Amino acid sequence: MPATRSAVPNGLLTFLLALSLAACGSGGAEEQAGPPPAMPVTVAAPLVQDVVDWDDFVGRFEAIQSVEVKPRATGYLQSVHFQDGQFVRAGQLLFTIDPRQSQAALAQSQAQLARAQATLVNARTELARSRALAAQQAASTEEVEQRQAAVRAGEADIAAARAAIRSQQLSVGFTRVTAPISGQISERRVDAGNSVTADQTVLTTIVSTNPLHFAFEGSEALLLKYQRQSGGGRSGSPVRIRLQDEATYVHAGTLDFIDNVINTGAGTVRARAVVANGGGFLKPGMFGHMRLSASQPYRALLVPDTAIVTDAARRVVYAVARDGTVIARPVQLGPLVGNLRVVRSGLAPNERVIIDGVQRARPGQKVVPKAGRIPVAAGPEPTAGQAASTPSSTAIPVGAAPAAGR
């Protein structure tokens, strides 16, 4: 039988041949492409610097002494001797209450003293006469004893009259209301001509102005940290305070009190610092941000905060090996120092850390390192109006703390 041949259309054969050639050409291109080129990055050794940890708090200024001025005498207010809001000294005259009623009572007590003295003189004269007669047996012993009792009664009357005079003198003195402390006085709450009642009517208030207390509350966790370490957070620890419209912590003070109980409802403890206020600029009730020294000076490694990479639950920095390979270093982080971050552990002082180009680096890849430099941190100084977290740790270079005073 004759052989049978299958016929393939010329168009299909041409298509298959072109497809095969295209596949071969594609494989050759992939083999020639090779790995991607190494990316340039900037590297620098961690900055080594002495720092002090500071914790942030918010609180308010309070007067160390605050007094409600009340009269100790009842009567009509006669005159006022101060201007609202002025500074007064302890003992300065503030109000005068009509003293005429007290002066009349004093004069009456003085008259009673004079009567008691006259009665005593007469009783002593009669006692002397009775004793002379008794010596001549012209008076009885009973009569002498009666004269002696009269003398003792006269002496007691004099003592009572003198006590009444001292009481009335106090009453007259109480008609002059003086400042019990030195400080800034508030406005008068009662005008002259009004009746005031002893120990009830509030005439005005006085608050001390220099120094002031700065009261704040800290968490129980921070209190435990302070108690377990020998660094800051104890009486005498330095503090720095700024007001809400200030850009720097210019007000200096020292911690002087930590309460002996924890607020069980809030889990906080009350504390306060003493702040000098020589110019009287600070007022009780003002709001402020405070930084409390929380450690002794220590040497720390610092890297830019932008060099920190979050890898799942870890924080890492990228270092570059001698052969240009990127290595991920898991690190334990500390507080911020300006825009630099303290690295507690996981990094050596001589390692080359990527400080620019972190987004282009991947662990295990090759990079082209370029030498850079981490600028020295001058200390964190927030811009005006910046909100402070409460509380959060912050570190400040040793010797770079804000200047005290205003």
C-alpha positions, 0 to 999 in steps of 0.5 A: 500500500502506498505510504500516507503523509500528514500535511501541516499547513505552512502558516501553522508551522511558521507560527510555531517556529517563531514562538520557539525562537521567542522563548529561547531569546527570552531565557537568554535575556534573563540569564544576562540580567544578573542581580540588581546593582548595590544601592548607596547609603550613608553610614556612621558610628553611634554617637557616644555621649553622657546623658541624664534621663528625665521624666515628663509630668504636668501640674500646677503651681501652688502657693506655699502659704495661703491665708483667708483674712478674717476679723477677730472683732465684730463691728463696722468696717471703718477703713481699708489700707491697701490696694487690690493685688499689691504685695504686703508685708507680714504685720502691715495694716489692712483694715480698721474696724470701728474701735469705739465699743472696744475702747469703752469696754477697756475703759470700764475694765480699767475703772473696775481695776481702780475700784478693786485696788481701792478696796484692797487698800482699805481691806489691808488697813482694816486688817492692820488695825484688827491685828493691833487690837488683837495684840491688846486683846481688844479684838477677837481672832475671828475678826482678824480672820475676816479681815484677812479674807477681805484682803485675799478677796481684794487681791483676787478682784485686782487679778480679775480686773487686770485679766479683763483689761488684757482681754479688752486690750486684745479686743481693741487690737483686733480692730486693726486687721494686719497681714498674717504673712507676706505675699500678694493680696487679693481684692477686698471682699468687704467695703468700708461701712459694712458690718463684719463678724469675728471669725466668720467674714472673709475680708480678703486672701493673701498668698505667698509668692516666693518660692512656689510649689509645683504640684503634680501626680506620678504613676505607681510604676514610676514611684517604684522605679525611683525607689529601686534606683539610687538616681533621681526621683527623690527629695532634692532631685532637680526639676525643670519647668516650662509654661504652656507658652514657653519653648524652653524649660527655664524655671528651675527647682528641686523635688521636696515632697512625695506623699506617703500613700498611693491614690487607690482610685487613680494609681498615682502618688502626689508630689511637689517641687519648690521653685524660686519666683523672685520676680513674682512672674509665676502665679498660683494655679498656673499650668506647667510641664515639668521634667524630673531628673530620673537618673545619674549621668551615664554614657549612652550610644545614640542613633537618629530616631529615623534609623530605627526600623520596626520588624514585627515586635522587634526594633532593629537598626541596619548595620553594614559589614566590611563586605558591604552586606546589610545586617539587622541588629535587634536593639533595646531602646531608651529615651529620646535626646532631641532627634536621637534615640538612646540604644540600651543594648544590641549595638557596638560603638564601632559598628557602621549604622545606616543613618540615611537610605534605610528604606533602600536597604534590606538585610543580606543585600549589598550596599555602597556605604558612604561615610556620614556623621551623627550631629551632637545632641544639644538637648530636647527643647520642644517648640512652643505649643508642643504637647507633652506626653504624661509621663514619658522618659526623656534624656538630656545631655550632661551640661546641656540642661536649660538655664535656671531662672527667667 
